[in-house]
Amino acid sequence: MAGGHNPQWREHATPYIYRHPEHFRLRPVRNDRDLSYHRWTVDTPEDYDLVRRIYDHFGHDRFAWTDVLQVLDEHPDWVEINRHVHQKSVP
């Protein structure tokens, strides 16, 4: 794919996908519950802290995103760990 050698596209794949609809078909994902406030990425020490807690909770890597939601419902303070972090913009 064009642009595959640009390091920026490797770190931030989503803008590349949006800018090249000829290569990708996008579909909306709907849910009755708004989950957009969750930040499940590792760009900052706070992000790492959250992810580490999640992995430590399970003790393995065989869990689904729905399992993570359940754990975060049980530990709402964990969601606050990285809530203040804003996603980096990509030019």
N, CA, C and O atoms as a GROMACS GRO file, in nm:
protein
  364
    1MET      N    1   0.083  -0.119   0.000
    1MET     CA    2   0.000   0.000   0.000
    1MET      C    3   0.087   0.124   0.000
    1MET      O    4   0.192   0.128   0.063
    2ALA      N    5   0.043   0.223  -0.069
    2ALA     CA    6   0.115   0.349  -0.071
    2ALA      C    7   0.119   0.407   0.069
    2ALA      O    8   0.023   0.395   0.145
    3GLY      N    9   0.229   0.469   0.103
    3GLY     CA   10   0.241   0.531   0.235
    3GLY      C   11   0.287   0.434   0.342
    3GLY      O   12   0.309   0.475   0.456
    4GLY      N   13   0.303   0.307   0.308
    4GLY     CA   14   0.342   0.208   0.406
    4GLY      C   15   0.480   0.228   0.463
    4GLY      O   16   0.514   0.172   0.567
    5HIS      N   17   0.561   0.310   0.395
    5HIS     CA   18   0.697   0.335   0.442
    5HIS      C   19   0.706   0.459   0.529
    5HIS      O   20   0.813   0.488   0.584
    6ASN      N   21   0.598   0.532   0.542
    6ASN     CA   22   0.596   0.652   0.624
    6ASN      C   23   0.579   0.610   0.770
    6ASN      O   24   0.477   0.552   0.805
    7PRO      N   25   0.679   0.638   0.856
    7PRO     CA   26   0.669   0.596   0.997
    7PRO      C   27   0.545   0.652   1.067
    7PRO      O   28   0.491   0.589   1.158
    8GLN      N   29   0.501   0.770   1.024
    8GLN     CA   30   0.382   0.829   1.086
    8GLN      C   31   0.260   0.741   1.064
    8GLN      O   32   0.177   0.729   1.154
    9TRP      N   33   0.246   0.678   0.947
    9TRP     CA   34   0.132   0.592   0.919
    9TRP      C   35   0.140   0.462   0.997
    9TRP      O   36   0.037   0.401   1.026
   10ARG      N   37   0.258   0.418   1.031
   10ARG     CA   38   0.270   0.295   1.110
   10ARG      C   39   0.229   0.319   1.255
   10ARG      O   40   0.171   0.231   1.319
   11GLU      N   41   0.261   0.438   1.306
   11GLU     CA   42   0.223   0.466   1.445
   11GLU      C   43   0.077   0.505   1.457
   11GLU      O   44   0.011   0.471   1.555
   12HIS      N   45   0.026   0.575   1.358
   12HIS     CA   46  -0.112   0.623   1.360
   12HIS      C   47  -0.184   0.568   1.237
   12HIS      O   48  -0.195   0.637   1.135
   13ALA      N   49  -0.231   0.446   1.245
   13ALA     CA   50  -0.292   0.380   1.130
   13ALA      C   51  -0.430   0.435   1.094
   13ALA      O   52  -0.466   0.434   0.976
   14THR      N   53  -0.505   0.481   1.190
   14THR     CA   54  -0.642   0.524   1.164
   14THR      C   55  -0.652   0.637   1.062
   14THR      O   56  -0.734   0.628   0.971
   15PRO      N   57  -0.571   0.745   1.073
   15PRO     CA   58  -0.581   0.850   0.970
   15PRO      C   59  -0.553   0.797   0.829
   15PRO      O   60  -0.616   0.839   0.733
   16TYR      N   61  -0.459   0.705   0.818
   16TYR     CA   62  -0.430   0.647   0.686
   16TYR      C   63  -0.554   0.576   0.632
   16TYR      O   64  -0.586   0.588   0.514
   17ILE      N   65  -0.621   0.503   0.717
   17ILE     CA   66  -0.741   0.430   0.676
   17ILE      C   67  -0.848   0.528   0.630
   17ILE      O   68  -0.910   0.508   0.525
   18TYR      N   69  -0.871   0.632   0.708
   18TYR     CA   70  -0.973   0.732   0.670
   18TYR      C   71  -0.938   0.802   0.540
   18TYR      O   72  -1.028   0.834   0.461
   19ARG      N   73  -0.810   0.828   0.517
   19ARG     CA   74  -0.768   0.903   0.398
   19ARG      C   75  -0.756   0.817   0.272
   19ARG      O   76  -0.731   0.870   0.164
   20HIS      N   77  -0.774   0.686   0.285
   20HIS     CA   78  -0.762   0.596   0.171
   20HIS      C   79  -0.882   0.501   0.164
   20HIS      O   80  -0.866   0.380   0.177
   21PRO      N   81  -1.001   0.556   0.143
   21PRO     CA   82  -1.122   0.472   0.139
   21PRO      C   83  -1.121   0.372   0.023
   21PRO      O   84  -1.196   0.274   0.025
   22GLU      N   85  -1.037   0.394  -0.076
   22GLU     CA   86  -1.028   0.299  -0.187
   22GLU      C   87  -0.969   0.165  -0.143
   22GLU      O   88  -0.984   0.065  -0.213
   23HIS      N   89  -0.901   0.163  -0.029
   23HIS     CA   90  -0.841   0.040   0.023
   23HIS      C   91  -0.920  -0.024   0.138
   23HIS      O   92  -0.898  -0.140   0.172
   24PHE      N   93  -1.011   0.052   0.197
   24PHE     CA   94  -1.078   0.006   0.319
   24PHE      C   95  -1.228   0.033   0.312
   24PHE      O   96  -1.272   0.132   0.254
   25ARG      N   97  -1.304  -0.055   0.372
   25ARG     CA   98  -1.448  -0.035   0.384
   25ARG      C   99  -1.478  -0.016   0.533
   25ARG      O  100  -1.452  -0.104   0.614
   26LEU      N  101  -1.532   0.098   0.567
   26LEU     CA  102  -1.561   0.131   0.707
   26LEU      C  103  -1.707   0.103   0.738
   26LEU      O  104  -1.795   0.128   0.655
   27ARG      N  105  -1.731   0.053   0.855
   27ARG     CA  106  -1.866   0.027   0.902
   27ARG      C  107  -1.878   0.082   1.044
   27ARG      O  108  -1.786   0.067   1.124
   28PRO      N  109  -1.989   0.146   1.074
   28PRO     CA  110  -2.007   0.196   1.211
   28PRO      C  111  -2.030   0.080   1.309
   28PRO      O  112  -2.086  -0.024   1.273
   29VAL      N  113  -1.987   0.101   1.429
   29VAL     CA  114  -2.012   0.006   1.537
   29VAL      C  115  -2.107   0.075   1.633
   29VAL      O  116  -2.078   0.183   1.684
   30ARG      N  117  -2.218   0.013   1.657
   30ARG     CA  118  -2.319   0.073   1.744
   30ARG      C  119  -2.328  -0.005   1.875
   30ARG      O  120  -2.307  -0.126   1.881
   31ASN      N  121  -2.359   0.070   1.978
   31ASN     CA  122  -2.373   0.010   2.109
   31ASN      C  123  -2.474   0.094   2.186
   31ASN      O  124  -2.482   0.216   2.167
   32ASP      N  125  -2.551   0.032   2.270
   32ASP     CA  126  -2.648   0.104   2.352
   32ASP      C  127  -2.579   0.190   2.458
   32ASP      O  128  -2.637   0.286   2.508
   33ARG      N  129  -2.457   0.155   2.490
   33ARG     CA  130  -2.382   0.224   2.594
   33ARG      C  131  -2.269   0.305   2.528
   33ARG      O  132  -2.196   0.251   2.445
   34ASP      N  133  -2.255   0.432   2.565
   34ASP     CA  134  -2.147   0.515   2.513
   34ASP      C  135  -2.017   0.479   2.584
   34ASP      O  136  -2.002   0.500   2.704
   35LEU      N  137  -1.924   0.424   2.508
   35LEU     CA  138  -1.796   0.381   2.564
   35LEU      C  139  -1.681   0.468   2.516
   35LEU      O  140  -1.564   0.435   2.536
   36SER      N  141  -1.713   0.579   2.454
   36SER     CA  142  -1.610   0.662   2.390
   36SER      C  143  -1.513   0.726   2.489
   36SER      O  144  -1.407   0.773   2.449
   37TYR      N  145  -1.547   0.730   2.615
   37TYR     CA  146  -1.459   0.791   2.714
   37TYR      C  147  -1.343   0.700   2.752
   37TYR      O  148  -1.248   0.745   2.816
   38HIS      N  149  -1.349   0.574   2.712
   38HIS     CA  150  -1.239   0.483   2.742
   38HIS      C  151  -1.120   0.513   2.653
   38HIS      O  152  -1.136   0.546   2.535
   39ARG      N  153  -1.001   0.502   2.708
   39ARG     CA  154  -0.878   0.521   2.634
   39ARG      C  155  -0.795   0.395   2.650
   39ARG      O  156  -0.732   0.374   2.754
   40TRP      N  157  -0.797   0.311   2.548
   40TRP     CA  158  -0.724   0.184   2.552
   40TRP      C  159  -0.612   0.187   2.450
   40TRP      O  160  -0.619   0.123   2.345
   41THR      N  161  -0.512   0.262   2.482
   41THR     CA  162  -0.392   0.273   2.400
   41THR      C  163  -0.277   0.297   2.495
   41THR      O  164  -0.299   0.330   2.611
   42VAL      N  165  -0.156   0.283   2.448
   42VAL     CA  166  -0.041   0.305   2.534
   42VAL      C  167   0.051   0.408   2.469
   42VAL      O  168   0.141   0.374   2.392
   43ASP      N  169   0.026   0.534   2.503
   43ASP     CA  170   0.109   0.644   2.455
   43ASP      C  171   0.177   0.718   2.570
   43ASP      O  172   0.273   0.792   2.548
   44THR      N  173   0.127   0.699   2.691
   44THR     CA  174   0.178   0.775   2.806
   44THR      C  175   0.200   0.680   2.923
   44THR      O  176   0.149   0.567   2.922
   45PRO      N  177   0.274   0.723   3.025
   45PRO     CA  178   0.289   0.640   3.145
   45PRO      C  179   0.154   0.607   3.210
   45PRO      O  180   0.136   0.498   3.265
   46GLU      N  181   0.060   0.701   3.204
   46GLU     CA  182  -0.072   0.675   3.262
   46GLU      C  183  -0.144   0.565   3.185
   46GLU      O  184  -0.209   0.479   3.244
   47ASP      N  185  -0.132   0.568   3.053
   47ASP     CA  186  -0.192   0.462   2.972
   47ASP      C  187  -0.133   0.326   3.011
   47ASP      O  188  -0.205   0.227   3.026
   48TYR      N  189  -0.001   0.324   3.026
   48TYR     CA  190   0.066   0.199   3.062
   48TYR      C  191   0.019   0.151   3.199
   48TYR      O  192  -0.003   0.031   3.218
   49ASP      N  193   0.002   0.242   3.292
   49ASP     CA  194  -0.045   0.206   3.426
   49ASP      C  195  -0.182   0.137   3.418
   49ASP      O  196  -0.204   0.035   3.482
   50LEU      N  197  -0.272   0.193   3.340
   50LEU     CA  198  -0.404   0.132   3.325
   50LEU      C  199  -0.394  -0.007   3.263
   50LEU      O  200  -0.452  -0.102   3.316
   51VAL      N  201  -0.322  -0.019   3.154
   51VAL     CA  202  -0.309  -0.148   3.086
   51VAL      C  203  -0.242  -0.251   3.176
   51VAL      O  204  -0.282  -0.368   3.178
   52ARG      N  205  -0.141  -0.209   3.250
   52ARG     CA  206  -0.073  -0.300   3.343
   52ARG      C  207  -0.171  -0.351   3.450
   52ARG      O  208  -0.170  -0.470   3.482
   53ARG      N  209  -0.254  -0.264   3.503
   53ARG     CA  210  -0.353  -0.306   3.603
   53ARG      C  211  -0.450  -0.409   3.544
   53ARG      O  212  -0.484  -0.508   3.609
   54ILE      N  213  -0.492  -0.384   3.422
   54ILE     CA  214  -0.585  -0.478   3.356
   54ILE      C  215  -0.520  -0.614   3.340
   54ILE      O  216  -0.579  -0.716   3.376
   55TYR      N  217  -0.398  -0.617   3.285
   55TYR     CA  218  -0.329  -0.745   3.267
   55TYR      C  219  -0.300  -0.812   3.400
   55TYR      O  220  -0.316  -0.934   3.413
   56ASP      N  221  -0.259  -0.735   3.499
   56ASP     CA  222  -0.232  -0.793   3.631
   56ASP      C  223  -0.359  -0.851   3.691
   56ASP      O  224  -0.354  -0.954   3.759
   57HIS      N  225  -0.472  -0.787   3.668
   57HIS     CA  226  -0.599  -0.837   3.720
   57HIS      C  227  -0.629  -0.977   3.666
   57HIS      O  228  -0.665  -1.067   3.742
   58PHE      N  229  -0.612  -0.994   3.536
   58PHE     CA  230  -0.644  -1.123   3.474
   58PHE      C  231  -0.532  -1.226   3.494
   58PHE      O  232  -0.560  -1.345   3.507
   59GLY      N  233  -0.409  -1.181   3.496
   59GLY     CA  234  -0.297  -1.273   3.513
   59GLY      C  235  -0.262  -1.350   3.386
   59GLY      O  236  -0.181  -1.442   3.390
   60HIS      N  237  -0.323  -1.314   3.274
   60HIS     CA  238  -0.298  -1.377   3.144
   60HIS      C  239  -0.349  -1.283   3.037
   60HIS      O  240  -0.404  -1.177   3.067
   61ASP      N  241  -0.331  -1.322   2.912
   61ASP     CA  242  -0.375  -1.233   2.803
   61ASP      C  243  -0.492  -1.293   2.725
   61ASP      O  244  -0.512  -1.259   2.608
   62ARG      N  245  -0.568  -1.379   2.787
   62ARG     CA  246  -0.682  -1.443   2.720
   62ARG      C  247  -0.814  -1.386   2.774
   62ARG      O  248  -0.892  -1.456   2.838
   63PHE      N  249  -0.837  -1.259   2.746
   63PHE     CA  250  -0.961  -1.195   2.788
   63PHE      C  251  -1.014  -1.109   2.673
   63PHE      O  252  -0.939  -1.068   2.584
   64ALA      N  253  -1.142  -1.085   2.677
   64ALA     CA  254  -1.208  -1.008   2.572
   64ALA      C  255  -1.230  -0.864   2.618
   64ALA      O  256  -1.219  -0.833   2.737
   65TRP      N  257  -1.260  -0.778   2.523
   65TRP     CA  258  -1.284  -0.637   2.557
   65TRP      C  259  -1.403  -0.624   2.651
   65TRP      O  260  -1.407  -0.533   2.734
   66THR      N  261  -1.500  -0.714   2.640
   66THR     CA  262  -1.615  -0.710   2.729
   66THR      C  263  -1.574  -0.747   2.873
   66THR      O  264  -1.632  -0.697   2.969
   67ASP      N  265  -1.474  -0.834   2.886
   67ASP     CA  266  -1.420  -0.866   3.019
   67ASP      C  267  -1.355  -0.742   3.081
   67ASP      O  268  -1.368  -0.717   3.200
   68VAL      N  269  -1.285  -0.666   2.997
   68VAL     CA  270  -1.220  -0.543   3.045
   68VAL      C  271  -1.326  -0.443   3.092
   68VAL      O  272  -1.310  -0.379   3.196
   69LEU      N  273  -1.434  -0.430   3.015
   69LEU     CA  274  -1.542  -0.339   3.057
   69LEU      C  275  -1.596  -0.378   3.194
   69LEU      O  276  -1.620  -0.292   3.278
   70GLN      N  277  -1.614  -0.506   3.215
   70GLN     CA  278  -1.666  -0.553   3.344
   70GLN      C  279  -1.570  -0.517   3.457
   70GLN      O  280  -1.612  -0.470   3.563
   71VAL      N  281  -1.441  -0.538   3.434
   71VAL     CA  282  -1.341  -0.505   3.537
   71VAL      C  283  -1.340  -0.354   3.564
   71VAL      O  284  -1.330  -0.312   3.679
   72LEU      N  285  -1.351  -0.275   3.458
   72LEU     CA  286  -1.351  -0.130   3.478
   72LEU      C  287  -1.478  -0.081   3.545
   72LEU      O  288  -1.477   0.020   3.615
   73ASP      N  289  -1.588  -0.152   3.526
   73ASP     CA  290  -1.710  -0.120   3.600
   73ASP      C  291  -1.691  -0.149   3.748
   73ASP      O  292  -1.746  -0.079   3.833
   74GLU      N  293  -1.613  -0.253   3.778
   74GLU     CA  294  -1.584  -0.290   3.917
   74GLU      C  295  -1.480  -0.196   3.980
   74GLU      O  296  -1.476  -0.180   4.102
   75HIS      N  297  -1.396  -0.135   3.895
   75HIS     CA  298  -1.288  -0.046   3.941
   75HIS      C  299  -1.296   0.087   3.866
   75HIS      O  300  -1.206   0.117   3.786
   76PRO      N  301  -1.398   0.167   3.889
   76PRO     CA  302  -1.413   0.292   3.813
   76PRO      C  303  -1.296   0.389   3.833
   76PRO      O  304  -1.272   0.475   3.748
   77ASP      N  305  -1.225   0.376   3.944
   77ASP     CA  306  -1.109   0.463   3.966
   77ASP      C  307  -0.999   0.437   3.863
   77ASP      O  308  -0.919   0.526   3.836
   78TRP      N  309  -0.994   0.317   3.807
   78TRP     CA  310  -0.894   0.286   3.705
   78TRP      C  311  -0.917   0.370   3.579
   78TRP      O  312  -0.821   0.411   3.513
   79VAL      N  313  -1.043   0.394   3.545
   79VAL     CA  314  -1.075   0.472   3.425
   79VAL      C  315  -1.019   0.615   3.440
   79VAL      O  316  -0.985   0.679   3.340
   80GLU      N  317  -1.010   0.662   3.562
   80GLU     CA  318  -0.962   0.798   3.587
   80GLU      C  319  -0.811   0.812   3.567
   80GLU      O  320  -0.761   0.923   3.553
   81ILE      N  321  -0.739   0.701   3.566
   81ILE     CA  322  -0.592   0.704   3.555
   81ILE      C  323  -0.547   0.782   3.432
   81ILE      O  324  -0.453   0.861   3.441
   82ASN      N  325  -0.612   0.761   3.319
   82ASN     CA  326  -0.567   0.826   3.196
   82ASN      C  327  -0.678   0.909   3.130
   82ASN      O  328  -0.666   0.946   3.013
   83ARG      N  329  -0.782   0.938   3.202
   83ARG     CA  330  -0.894   1.014   3.145
   83ARG      C  331  -0.852   1.153   3.099
   83ARG      O  332  -0.908   1.206   3.002
   84HIS      N  333  -0.754   1.213   3.164
   84HIS     CA  334  -0.710   1.350   3.131
   84HIS      C  335  -0.622   1.355   3.006
   84HIS      O  336  -0.597   1.463   2.953
   85VAL      N  337  -0.575   1.242   2.960
   85VAL     CA  338  -0.485   1.237   2.843
   85VAL      C  339  -0.567   1.256   2.716
   85VAL      O  340  -0.670   1.190   2.698
   86HIS      N  341  -0.521   1.345   2.629
   86HIS     CA  342  -0.589   1.369   2.503
   86HIS      C  343  -0.512   1.302   2.391
   86HIS      O  344  -0.388   1.304   2.388
   87GLN      N  345  -0.585   1.244   2.298
   87GLN     CA  346  -0.523   1.177   2.186
   87GLN      C  347  -0.439   1.275   2.105
   87GLN      O  348  -0.480   1.388   2.081
   88LYS      N  349  -0.321   1.230   2.064
   88LYS     CA  350  -0.235   1.314   1.982
   88LYS      C  351  -0.300   1.338   1.846
   88LYS      O  352  -0.365   1.249   1.791
   89SER      N  353  -0.282   1.457   1.793
   89SER     CA  354  -0.333   1.483   1.659
   89SER      C  355  -0.224   1.447   1.558
   89SER      O  356  -0.105   1.454   1.586
   90VAL      N  357  -0.268   1.410   1.442
   90VAL     CA  358  -0.177   1.373   1.334
   90VAL      C  359  -0.199   1.471   1.220
   90VAL      O  360  -0.310   1.487   1.171
   91PRO      N  361  -0.091   1.536   1.177
   91PRO     CA  362  -0.108   1.634   1.068
   91PRO      C  363  -0.153   1.569   0.938
   91PRO      O  364  -0.172   1.638   0.838
   0.00000   0.00000   0.00000
